[in-house]
Amino acid sequence: MRLETITRMPKKQTHKTPLLFVHGMWHGAWCWDEFFLPYFAEQGYHVTALSLRGHAGSEGKIRGCTIEEYVRDVEQIAKTLDTPPVVIGHSMGGFLTQKYLERNDAPTAVLLSSAPHYGLWPALFHLVARRPLVVLKALVQWRMRPVVETPEAARWALFSADMPKKQMLKYYKRLNDESFRMFIDLLGLNLAHPKKVKTPLLILGAEKDNAIPPSQVHVTARAYGVRAEIFPNMAHDMMLEKDWESVAKRILDWLNERGV
């Protein structure tokens, strides 16, 4: 299957290990190319972001896709790189990163506002309590698009309240539909198993995340034997928030500490 990738090469490559970025629900490789890919290329890394099947410029259909199929997409792109990459996953992409690491080696990995290893039941209850009609519409249509179907809904789920409207609408217009079948996997059909993962992890979260609140990020971190770091005044889409560079800098420092 042809999967869209966005790659940026550094002017001078000072790091041998490439970085592979995995997006979350509704997004595509574009979300990393806004800030993160140029930033890490400038730091001497060969960086690549992929769009999962059916997302952005990739072939395939989203409807009916499973977590396993998405993990295979990550594996497909990882195998095209010269050496096993550092995998950096956001939200659902963080969950895919956990599943990827169960059967693939990586020097390190980073989870940003990641869906937790134990699934999305708490997130579903949170959504039902605050937006019951959205959940009902998603159930009836068997698709996840209703969660971000309007600019107001997308802002609540993904972006800070103070993100400029023009910027928010730019991102909103690029959002895809998302697989409800995948969501069922995240409710229990295909959960992650931390004990199978031996890769060192950096786990980061956002203080004002309505999708994956800090409490869930901390539970995930404890399952992997590390401490989560929570960024203040930041919403779910950490790589697109106004303070994105503080997140990127923390990842860069951590990679340097690990000698990657």
Sequence and secondary structure as in RCSB ss.txt:
>XXXX:A:sequence
MRLETITRMPKKQTHKTPLLFVHGMWHGAWCWDEFFLPYFAEQGYHVTALSLRGHAGSEGKIRGCTIEEYVRDVE
QIAKTLDTPPVVIGHSMGGFLTQKYLERNDAPTAVLLSSAPHYGLWPALFHLVARRPLVVLKALVQWRMRPVVET
PEAARWALFSADMPKKQMLKYYKRLNDESFRMFIDLLGLNLAHPKKVKTPLLILGAEKDNAIPPSQVHVTARAYG
VRAEIFPNMAHDMMLEKDWESVAKRILDWLNERGV
>XXXX:A:secstr
    EEEE  SS   SS EEEE  TT  THHHHTTHHHHHHHTT  EEEE  TTSTT  S  TT  HHHHHHHHH
HHHTTSSS  EEEEETHHHHHHHHHHTTS  S EEEES   TT SHHHHHHHHHH HHHHHHHHHHTBSGGGGSS
HHHHHHHHS TTS HHHHHHHHTT    BHHHHHIIIIIS   GGG  S EEEEEETT SSS HHHHHHHHHHTT
S  EEETT  S TTTSTTHHHHHHHHHHHHHHTT 
